[in-house]
């Protein structure tokens, strides 16, 4: 499912236009992004938690040459599924 599919589904479920649904989706992604930039987690109870993980600088090795190299510190967005989402996915029927 991609962004266009999500917008179409929200529009159908909420009985709103696709333009309104797109504004809602864009607002959600912008709000989550702003919150994570500030270092604040976004928690949707039962669904999941968006947070920022900080990785410190470390030493590594080039996989081909084996030469040592420095890996810079970085921040990465992380999503941890909540119990309701986890249970729903676990109970979903597989189609094979």
DRENDO-1510 file (C-alpha; in Angstrom, 1 decimal, always signed):
<recs>
REC; n; res; u; v; w
REC; 1; UNK; +0.0; +0.0; +0.0 .
REC; 2; UNK; +1.4; +3.4; -1.0 .
REC; 3; UNK; +0.4; +7.0; +0.0 .
REC; 4; UNK; -2.2; +7.3; -2.8 .
REC; 5; UNK; -3.8; +4.0; -1.6 .
REC; 6; UNK; -3.9; +5.3; +2.0 .
REC; 7; UNK; -5.4; +8.6; +0.9 .
REC; 8; UNK; -8.1; +6.8; -1.2 .
REC; 9; UNK; -8.9; +4.4; +1.7 .
REC; 10; UNK; -9.2; +7.3; +4.3 .
REC; 11; UNK; -11.4; +9.2; +1.9 .
REC; 12; UNK; -13.7; +6.2; +1.5 .
REC; 13; UNK; -13.8; +5.4; +5.2 .
REC; 14; UNK; -14.3; +8.9; +6.4 .
REC; 15; UNK; -16.7; +9.9; +3.6 .
REC; 16; UNK; -14.5; +12.9; +2.6 .
REC; 17; UNK; -12.9; +13.9; -0.7 .
REC; 18; UNK; -9.5; +12.6; -1.7 .
REC; 19; UNK; -8.2; +16.2; -1.4 .
REC; 20; UNK; -9.3; +16.5; +2.2 .
REC; 21; UNK; -7.8; +13.0; +3.0 .
REC; 22; UNK; -4.5; +14.1; +1.4 .
REC; 23; UNK; -4.4; +17.2; +3.6 .
REC; 24; UNK; -5.0; +15.0; +6.6 .
REC; 25; UNK; -2.3; +12.5; +5.7 .
REC; 26; UNK; +0.2; +15.3; +4.9 .
REC; 27; UNK; -0.7; +17.0; +8.2 .
REC; 28; UNK; +0.0; +13.8; +10.1 .
REC; 29; UNK; +3.3; +13.2; +8.4 .
REC; 30; UNK; +4.4; +16.8; +8.9 .
REC; 31; UNK; +3.4; +16.7; +12.6 .
REC; 32; UNK; +5.2; +13.5; +13.3 .
REC; 33; UNK; +8.3; +14.8; +11.5 .
REC; 34; UNK; +8.3; +18.0; +13.5 .
REC; 35; UNK; +7.9; +16.2; +16.7 .
REC; 36; UNK; +10.7; +13.8; +16.0 .
REC; 37; UNK; +13.0; +16.7; +14.9 .
REC; 38; UNK; +12.5; +18.1; +18.4 .
REC; 39; UNK; +13.3; +14.7; +19.9 .
REC; 40; UNK; +9.8; +14.1; +21.1 .
REC; 41; UNK; +8.2; +10.7; +20.6 .
REC; 42; UNK; +4.8; +10.3; +19.0 .
REC; 43; UNK; +2.7; +7.7; +20.7 .
REC; 44; UNK; -0.5; +6.3; +19.3 .
REC; 45; UNK; -1.8; +4.0; +22.1 .
REC; 46; UNK; -2.3; +0.4; +20.8 .
REC; 47; UNK; -0.9; +1.3; +17.3 .
REC; 48; UNK; +2.7; +2.2; +18.0 .
REC; 49; UNK; +5.4; +4.6; +18.9 .
REC; 50; UNK; +7.6; +6.8; +16.7 .
REC; 51; UNK; +10.8; +7.8; +18.3 .
REC; 52; UNK; +14.4; +9.0; +17.6 .
REC; 53; UNK; +17.3; +6.7; +18.3 .
REC; 54; UNK; +20.8; +8.2; +18.6 .
REC; 55; UNK; +23.7; +6.2; +17.4 .
REC; 56; UNK; +27.1; +7.4; +18.7 .
REC; 57; UNK; +30.2; +7.6; +16.4 .
REC; 58; UNK; +32.1; +4.4; +16.2 .
REC; 59; UNK; +34.9; +2.7; +14.3 .
REC; 60; UNK; +34.1; +0.2; +11.5 .
REC; 61; UNK; +35.8; -1.6; +8.6 .
REC; 62; UNK; +35.3; -1.2; +4.9 .
REC; 63; UNK; +33.6; -4.4; +3.8 .
REC; 64; UNK; +35.7; -4.8; +0.7 .
REC; 65; UNK; +39.2; -3.6; +1.6 .
REC; 66; UNK; +39.1; -4.2; +5.3 .
REC; 67; UNK; +40.5; -0.7; +6.0 .
REC; 68; UNK; +39.4; +0.9; +9.3 .
REC; 69; UNK; +37.0; +3.9; +9.0 .
REC; 70; UNK; +35.1; +6.2; +11.2 .
REC; 71; UNK; +31.3; +6.0; +11.2 .
REC; 72; UNK; +29.7; +9.3; +12.1 .
REC; 73; UNK; +27.1; +9.7; +14.9 .
REC; 74; UNK; +23.6; +9.9; +13.6 .
REC; 75; UNK; +19.9; +10.1; +14.6 .
REC; 76; UNK; +17.4; +7.6; +13.1 .
REC; 77; UNK; +13.6; +7.5; +13.2 .
REC; 78; UNK; +12.3; +4.3; +14.7 .
REC; 79; UNK; +8.8; +2.8; +14.9 .
REC; 80; UNK; +7.8; +0.2; +17.4 .
REC; 81; UNK; +4.4; -1.5; +16.9 .
REC; 82; UNK; +1.9; -1.4; +19.7 .
REC; 83; UNK; +0.1; -4.5; +21.1 .
REC; 84; UNK; -3.1; -4.0; +19.1 .
REC; 85; UNK; -1.2; -3.7; +15.8 .
REC; 86; UNK; +1.0; -6.7; +16.7 .
REC; 87; UNK; -1.9; -8.9; +17.7 .
REC; 88; UNK; -3.9; -7.9; +14.5 .
REC; 89; UNK; -1.0; -8.8; +12.2 .
REC; 90; UNK; -0.3; -12.0; +14.1 .
REC; 91; UNK; -4.0; -13.1; +13.7 .
REC; 92; UNK; -4.2; -12.2; +10.0 .
REC; 93; UNK; -4.7; -15.1; +7.7 .
REC; 94; UNK; -1.8; -15.7; +5.3 .
REC; 95; UNK; -2.6; -16.0; +1.7 .
REC; 96; UNK; -0.4; -18.7; +0.1 .
</recs>
